Amino acid sequence: MNQSILFNDDLTFDSQEDAWRLTGQIAGQRIIIYFHSVQLKQLAEIDNCTKYDLEEITELWLESNELEGDTLHIDV
């Protein structure tokens, strides 16, 4: 599936989900993406390079999988 996603610049750590959280838009639908990783949890902040890597991981996931709902959990 070839879906275009627009990422917002709001990468933050969500303590309730115990994961980094990023929002985006696909075909007008707002989605929330959670990145679960032991290594990422240890970071106080994420630099732009890692953020772009997470965006690419999300795009690759969307190419191979069908989005159901408005929340996506990715194990990195």
ZIKAUR-V415491 format. One line per field, one symbol per residue. burial: I if it has 24 or more other C-alpha atoms within 12 Angstrom, else O. A space follows every 50 residues. Layout:
burial = ???
This chain:
burial = OOOOIOIOOOIIIOOOOOIIIIIIOIOOOOIIIIIIOOOIOOOOOIOOOO IOOIIOOIIOIOOOOOIOOOOIIIOO
